[in-house]
Amino acid sequence: MALPWLIPALKAVLPHVGDIVAAAKPVFTKKTPEAAPVSENQQIAELQAAASQNAEHIRELAAQLQSTVSALEKAAEVAESRLRRAVLACAVAVALSVLSLIVAVIAVVR
C-alpha cells in the first residue's frame, strides 16, 4: 500500500532533482590538470552565485512543502470526518443489534 503523503512529496521534490544533480556534478567530475588556476575573487563570485541560487531553490521548495503540508492537513481532516461518520454508523448498528436481540429474547420467552 502506497503512503498517501508520498506522491505529493515526490511531486514537490522531483522538479528540482535535475538542478541538484547539475549542482553536484562538478564536484564528482575530474578536473583537467591543464585548467588555469582560478582567482580567489572568481571563486568567491561563483560561491556567492551558487549560494543565491541555492537560496532561491530553498524558497521554492519551502513554498511547495507548505502547499504539500496544507494538502495533507486537509486530507487528514477529511479522513477524520469519515472516521467519525463510520464510528457513528457502527454505534447505530450496535444499538439496533442490541434492540433486535432484546426483542428476539422477549419473543422467545412469551
N, C-alpha and C positions, 0 to 999 in steps of 0.2 A: 504494500500500500504506500503510495507516494504521500509525502508530507505536504499538506496544503500550503504551507508557507514557503516551500522550496521553489515553486515556479515563479512567484513574484520576485523572490530574492535573486534568482538566476536572471530574470529579465532585467533587473536593476544592474547587475554586475556585468553581464555578457557584452554590452556595448563598449565597455572600457577595457576588455581583455586585450584588444589589439594595441591600444595605447600603452598598456602596461608592458606588453611584450616588446613593443618598439622602444620603450624607455630602457628596458632591462637588456636588450640585445647587445648594445655596445659594450656592456660590462663583460659579457661572456665571449666576445669575439677577440681573436688575436690581433694585436697591433703590429703593424709592419715596422721593422727597425728603421726604414728609410724616412719615416714620418718626421717632419720637422718638429722641434720642441715647441710646445705651446707656452705662450707667455702667461704669467700669473694673472694679468688683467683679463686676458681672454678666458682663462679657466674660471675666474670669478664671474664674468659675464655669463658664461654658459651655465654655471651653477645657479645664478640668480634666475636665469630664464627657465631652467628646469624646476626650480622651487616655485616660481609663479605659476608655471603650467601645472605642477602637482597640486598647488592650492586651488586652482580652478577645477581640476578633476575632483578634488575632495569636496568642493562645494556642490558640484553636480551629483556626486554620489550621496552626499548628505541629503540633498533635496529628494532624490529618488528613494533613499532609505526612509525619509519621513513619509512620503506617499505610500510606500510599502507598509510601514507600521500603521498608518491610518487605515489602509485596506484590511490589514489583519485585525485591527481593533473592531472595525465594522463587521467583519466576518465572525468574530468572536461574539459580538452582541447578537447577531442573527442566530448563531448556534445556541447561545444561551436561551434565547426566546423559544426556539424549537424544543429545547430540552425541557423547559418549564411546561410547554404545552403537552409534551409526551408524558411527563410526570403527572400532570393533571388528568390526562386521559387514563393513565394507569390507575390512579386513585379512584376515579369514577368507575372503572371496570371492576376493581376490587370491591367497592361498595355495592355495586349491583350483584356481584357474585355472592357476597355475604347475604344480601337480602334474598336472593333466589334460594340459597341454601336454607335460610330460616323458613321460607315459605314451603320448601320441599319437606323439611322436617315436620312442620306443622301438619302438612297434608298427609304424611305417613302416620303420624300419631293419631289422628282423628279417625 
